[in-house]
Amino acid sequence: MLKLVQSSLIMLAVILPGLANAETILITGSNRGIGLGLAEAYAERGWRVIATARSPERADELNALDAKYDNLTVDELDVTDDSEIAALAVQYEGTPIDVLLNNAGVLGDVEKQNAQNIDYDEIKFIMDVNVYGPMKMAKAFLPHVAASKQKKILTMTSGLGSMALTQRLGRFYGYRMSKAAVNMAMRAMHADLKGEGYVIGLIAPGQVQTELLFASGFRGPGSITVDESVAGLLTVIDGVNAETVGLPVNYDGQAIPW
C-alpha cells in the first residue's frame, strides 16, 4: 500500500511539474467551516493541500474541492487515533510540509460544562481532541516540517482560553481548559524547538458563523463569516515567524491576552 501511495505521488508530480516545488500545507478538520475555507484558499493559491477529515465519505463539500483542484488531496484522520496519525505520517514520509495547521477541534456539549453540571468524560474527550491531538500531530510531523522552507506548526486557539477575558463570561469549562492548555503546550514546544528553526504559533479565527459558534448559543454582535475569517487568517499565517511568535494572534492581527 505504501509503495502504491508513493508511486501515485510521483506520478502526480510528473503530471503537475509545479506541484513538486509548491509549498505544502496539512490542515486537520477540513470537512467544514474554517478548515474547509482554508483548504480552498490555499488550493487557489497553488499550494499543495493535504486536507484531512475524520469521515471523508461524509465530507461532501471537501470532496467537491478534491474533484476541483488537482493540488488538493483528502485523507482520513481522527486526531484522537494514534494509529491513524502514525499511518498518515508514514504515508507522507519524505514530503516537506511548510505549514502544519492544527485546526480540528470540538466545543463539546455545552450543557455538560457549567457549575451545575460537569461531565468529566465529556471534558476528557474535549482535551483529547483539542490538546492531545495537536501535540501528537506536531510530534509525528516534525520531520516533515523540518524538511520544509517555512517550518510552521500552527494551532487554532480561541479567546475563550484567555484567563483575562474569562471574567466576562463563564461556562464552557472543558473547551476553555483545552484552549488554555494547548496554548501552554505550543508555547513550551516553541521554546524547545525555536533553535532548530521551527515556528510554532497560535492563531484564532474570531467569532465565526460556524456550527461550533451556533452550538455555543452565542447570538451576540461581532460574529464574522467564514470568508472574512479565512482572509484574515491567510495574512496572519503568512506573517508568523520566529520573531513574531508570542501571544495567540486573532484573525485581525490583534494579540489575544492570556
N, C-alpha and C positions, 0 to 999 in steps of 0.2 A: 504493500500500500504506500509506504514512504517513497519507494522508487517511482511509483506511478505519479505521486504528487509532485516530486521533484522534476520528473520528466515533463509534466504538464506546465510547470512554471518556466522551464527552459523553453518550451515551445511557444509559450505566451510572450516571452522576451524576444523571440525571433520574429514573431508576428508583429509585435509592437516594439520597435527598436528603442523608442524613447522611454519605455517603461523601465528598462534596466537601470537607467540613470535617474529616474524620477525619485523624489523624496517619498517616504512611506509613512503612513500613519495607521496605527491599530487602535480602533475605537471599540470599547466594550459597551454593551447595551445600546446597540444601534437600530433596534427594531422600531423605535418610535421617538417622538419628541425631539429633544435636543440632540441625542445621538444620531438619529436619522437625519436631522438637518445638517449636522456637521459632516456626516458621511457624504451627503450630496454636495455640499460646498467644497470639500476637498477633492472630490471626483471632478467637479467642474474646474478646479484649479489645475488639474492634470496630475495630481499626486496619485500614487498607488495607495488604495484604501483597502484595508483589511477590516471589514465590518462584522462584528460578532453579535450573536443573539442567542438567548437560551433555547428558543424554539423557532429556528429558521423556517420551518414548514408552515408556521402561522404568521410569519412576518411578511405580509403581502406587499406593503409599501417598500420594504427593504429589498425584496426580491424583484420588484419593478425597477429599482435602481440598478440591481445586478444585471438585469437584462438590457438596461440603457447604456451603462458605462463598462467598457472593456477593462478599465483600470480599477474596477471595484469588484471585490470578491466577498462572499458571505460565508462565514464559518460558525458552526455551533459552539457555544461556550457558556457554561454556567460557572460564574466566578466562585461559587462555593464548592465546586467539584475539583479536587486536586488532580485527578487523573485527566480531566479534560484540559486543564491548564497545561499540564505536562505534555500532553499529546499535541496541543497547538504549538507549543514552543519547539517541539521536535519537528513538526510539520514545516515550520518556517526557519529551521536551523540554517544559518548562513545568510539570512535575509536581514540587511540593516533596517532598523526601524527608527526613523528620526523622531517621531512623537508617539509615545505610548500614552493614550488618553483613557484613564480610568473613569468612565462615565456611568457605568452600570450602578444603579442604586435603588433602594426601596425606602418608602416612607414608613411602611408598616401600618398596622391597624391603629388608627389614632385613638380609638376608644379603649385601647389597652395600654396607653402611655400617659396616664394622668394620676394625680394624687389619690383619687378614689379607686382606681383600678390599674394595677401594674401587673402585666403578664410577663414574667421573666423569660419564658420560652420565646415570646414574640421579640423581646429585646435581644436575646441571643441570636435570633435569625437576622435581625437588622444589622447587628455587629458583624455577623458572618459575611454579609453582602457588602456593607459599606466600609468596613475597616479591613478585615482579613482578606477580602477579595483583592483590593488594590495592593496590599502588601505582598500577597502571593504572586500577583501578576508582575509586579516590579522585580521581585526576585527571579522569577522564571525567565523574564525577558531582558535581564541586564546585559547578557552577551549581545543580543540583537541591537539594543540601544547603543551599546559601546561601539559597535561597528559602524554607526551612522555618522552623519555630519552634525546634526543638531543635538543629539543625545538628551532629549527631553522626556521626562516622565511627569505627567501632569494628572492631578486627581481633582475631580469635581467635588467641591465642598458647598457650604451654604452659610448664610448669615445666622441660621438657627443653631449653628455650632459655636457662636460667639457668646462668651460669658458677659461681655459688656452690653450686648443687645438683649440678653435674655430677660432683663428687668422689665422689658415692655410686654412680654407675652410668655405664658407658661406652656404646659402641655408638651407633647411630642418628646417625651423623655428619652426613649430609645434612639430616635432619629437624631436628636440634639447630641446625645452622648457619642453616637457613632461619628458624627462630623467633627466634634471636638477631638476625639481620639485619632481619627485619620489625619487631622491637621498636625497633631503632635508627631505621629508616626512619620509623616512625609518630611516634616521639618528636621527630625532626627536623621532620617535617611539622607537628606541633602547634606547635612553636616558631616556625615560619614563619607559620602562619595563625591563631594564637590571637588576634591583634589584630583579626582580621576576624570574630571571634565563633564560629569553628569549635571544636568539642570533638573532638579526635582522640585516642582512647584504646585501650588494650589490655586485653582480658579473657581469662580462661581458664576452661574448663569443668570442670576437675578430672579425675580418672581415671574416665572414664565408660565404662560397659559397652557399647561400640560395636564395630563391625568393626575400626576402627583400633586400639583397645586390644588386642583379641584377636590381631590380626595382629602386634602388637609382641612377643607371647609373654608379656606380663605376666599373672601369675596370683596376685599377692600381695594382701594385705588393703587395705582403704581405697577400693576402687572403689565407684562410686555408679551409680544408674540414670539414664537419660536424663531422667526426670521430676524427679528430685532436682536434677540439674544445671540444667535449664531453670528451675525455680522459683527457684533462687539467682541465675541469670543475669538474670532479669527484674528482680530487686531491684537488682542491680549496675548494669544498663543504665539503670534509672530514676535512679540516684543519681549517675552520672557527670556531672560538669560541669567548667567551666574551672578551678575551684579544686581539684578533687579529682584531676585527671589527674596521674599521676606514674608509679609503678611499675605493672607489669601487675597486675590485680586478679583473684583467683580467684573462682569461683562463690560461695564462702562469705564473700566480702568481705575476705579477707585478702590483703595485698600479697605478690607473689612476688619474692624477692630476685633481683638481677641476677647 
